[in-house]
C-alpha cells in the first residue's frame, strides 16, 4: 500500500545521493550557496525524518555543500547561540542560513534581536563533528 510518503522518501534519498556524490568532488571551501546541489541537499534534509539514514546523509551533504564561511557562521550559532545580531559573524551569512532553514530568529531573556541554530542546523554541524 502506498501512503504517499514513499515518493518523497525516494526523492529525498536521490537528492542526498547526488549531493553527497558532488560534495566529494568539490573543494570544501567552494561556495555552493546558489547551486542546485545545495538546494537539493536541503530539500532532502527537510523531507526526511530526523534520525533516519536519509536525514543523516542529507545533513552530511548540506554541510559539505556550504561554503567555509557559512560553516563558520553555523558553528557560531550552534556553539554560542543564541547570538545577538551585533555579534554574528555576518548578517548576510546569517540570512542565508535562515533561508536554508538551518537557523531562526529568537527572543532571549526577554529581548528580540537574536539568532540561533535550529535542530536541522545542529544536525548539519554534528554530522561532521562526531
C-alpha angles and dihedrals in degrees: 000000000000112000094187092251095090098073090052091051092048092049091046091052091048092049091049095047091051092047094048091048090051094044091058090057101049132069113267089231095055114112112235098171092124097037128114087229094064092045090050092049093048090047089052091049094052093043093053129083113252110253095026124120091247090054091051091049091048091049090053092047093049092051092052093045092055120091119248090254092053090049090052092050091048090049090052091052093047098044102033103023146174086053123192114239092245090055101048115114091238132352092213091053089048090051091050091052090049091049089052091052095246098112138030141195114256142179114240126194090345095309132109125218102074133120127203137177116258125217093276091053091047091050092049092054093041092052089076101030098064 
